[in-house]
C-alpha cells in the first residue's frame, strides 16, 4: 500500500513537471514564430510566458532580451515617423512603449520628455485668455498717465557753447513744439552756462541728459507742456502724482509678496515712500505710491505671482508575502489520558466528547471492581505537510498635487489607540479621575511624499514609507493596549520626468516553532520526531515600490521673468529699460 502511494505521488509530480515543460516549450515556439514574422510585441509576450513556466532555461531569457531590444527599436522608428507627421500624441505613446521594453534607452526617455513639454505648451497656448488678464489690459490703457506728444519726433542736432541752461532747454523743446514752464526754485539753476553737443538724440534723451546732469527733472502736464523741477525729495513730494492700485494675486501668498515688496521697493533717498498693505481674505496687495513706482511694483508682483508646478506620480506598490509552513510528526489528539467510572454501562462517545451513563447508588453497594473503570487514550494522526505560498497584493494609484504640498497614501486600516489622563474633580484637587480618549493610527502601507520641481525640469521627492502591522497586546497600568510593528524608511530622491525609481528591501521575517507531544518523550532524541507534533512557520514580507513622476504644469516662466528690472536711481524710480551703452550697428545696405 505504501509503495502504491509513493508511486502515485511520483507519477503526479512527473505529470506536473511534464505539463509545465510542455507549456514553456509551446510558448517558446510561438515566440519563435512571432520573431520570424517581425511581430516583436507578440514575441515578447510569448517569451515572457516561456520564462515564467521555465525560469531556469537560459535560452528563453536570451530570446526574451533580444525580442525586447528589437521591439524597442521598432517603436522608436514608428515614433519618429509619427513625429515627422506632427502626430505628437501617438509619437509619445510609441516612445513610452519603447521605454517599457528598454528602460535604459536615453534617446526614448529624452524624446518622451521633450514631446510631453511640447504638448503641454501647445495646450497652454490654445487655452483662451482668462477674463482677469483682459481686464488688466483694459485698466492699463484706460488709466495711463498723460504722455508727451511732440510735434516733431526727428532726432535733434544741436551744438551749444557757453549757453545758458534755459536757452538750451527752450531751444530743443521749441524745435519739438513743446511748451516749457519752470518751478520757482529752478530759476537759480537754469541761468548757469553749459556746453553740450546734441547730435542724433531724441527729445526724451536730450532732456534726460541735460536735466539729470544739472539736478533737475521734468513733469508732463499735458501732451504739449512740461515743467522743469529741482530733483529733490521735497519737490517730488510736491509734484509727483500718487496712485492707489490693488493687485489680485492668483497663486502667491499675499503676506509673502508684501514682505518682498517692503524689502525691495523701499529706497532711503526716494521722495515718496510706497505704502504696501495686504488683504489676507481676498489675497490681494494694495499699494499707494507714485505712478512710476507702481509700474515697478507691478513687474515685481508679476514675477512672483507664478503658479506652482504640478506633478502626477504613478505609484505601484507590491507587497510580497512569503509563508513557509512545515508540519510533521504524530499528533496524539489532545495528549490527555482520561479515566471514567461507569458501573452499569460503558461510556458513550459523541461530538461533545466522552460521557458516562447515569447509575444507581445500589450498584455501588454491591461492590466495585476494575471492570467498572474505563480509560481513554489519545488518538494518533500522522502529519506530513509542507506549504510554500507567495502572495502578491498590488496597488497602483496615481497621486497628483502641487509642489510643496504633502501627498499621502494609506493602504490598510485605522486602529483605535486609547490614551488616558487623570484629572481633578474640582480646582485644586487631586488628579484621580481617569479620562480616556481615542486616537486612530493607520496600520498597513503608509506613503508620504513632498514633491518639488526644479527650474531645470527635474523632480525632487522627499519620501517616507512605512509598513506597519499590529503586534501583540500589552498591558499598561491595568489596560490592554495594542502594540505595533513598524518598518520605516525616509529618503530624498532626484528624478527626471518619466524616470522610474524602485524602492525595496523593507523585509520582515517572523519564525515560530511549536512542539506538542507525550510528556517525557518530547525531549528524547528520536522519539521527539515520532511521538510529537512539530510545527514550524516562517513568514516573510517585503514591500516593493515603483515611483514614476510626470510634470503636468511647469512654473510658466517667461523671458521677462528671467531678465533684470531696471528702475533708475534712488531719487528717480521708474521702469527705464536696460541701459544701452553702445549703439547697435545699422544693417549694411543691400548690394
Secondary structure, DSSP 8 states (H G I E B T S, - for coil): -HHHHHHHHHHHHHHHHHHHHHHHHHHHHHHHHHHHTT-HHHHHHHHHHHHHH-TT-HHHHHHHHHHHHHHHHHHHHHHHHHHHTT-HHHHHHHHHHHHHH-TT-HHHHHHHHHHHHHHHHHHHHHS---HHHHHHHHHHHHT-------S--S-EEEEEEEEEHHHHHHHHHHHTT-EEEE-GGGHHHHTSEEEEEEEEE-HHHHHHHHHHTTTEEEEEEETTEEEEEE-SHHHHHHHS-EEEEEEE-SSS-HHHHHHHHHHHS--TT-SS--EEEEETTTTEEEEEEEHHHHHHHHHHHHHH-----EEEEEEEEEEEEEEEEEEEEEE-TTS--EEEE-SSS--EEETTEEE-----HHHHHT---GGGEEEE----EEEEEEEEEEEEEEE--EEEEETTSEEEEEEEEEEEEEEEEEEESSTTS-EEEEEEEEEEEEEEEEEEEEEEE-TTS-EEEEEEEEEEEE---EEETTEEE--EEEEEEEEEEEE-TT-EEEE----EEEEEEEEEE-TTTTTSTTHHHHSEEEEEEEEEEEEEEEEEEEEEE-----HHHHS----B-SSSBS---S---S---------
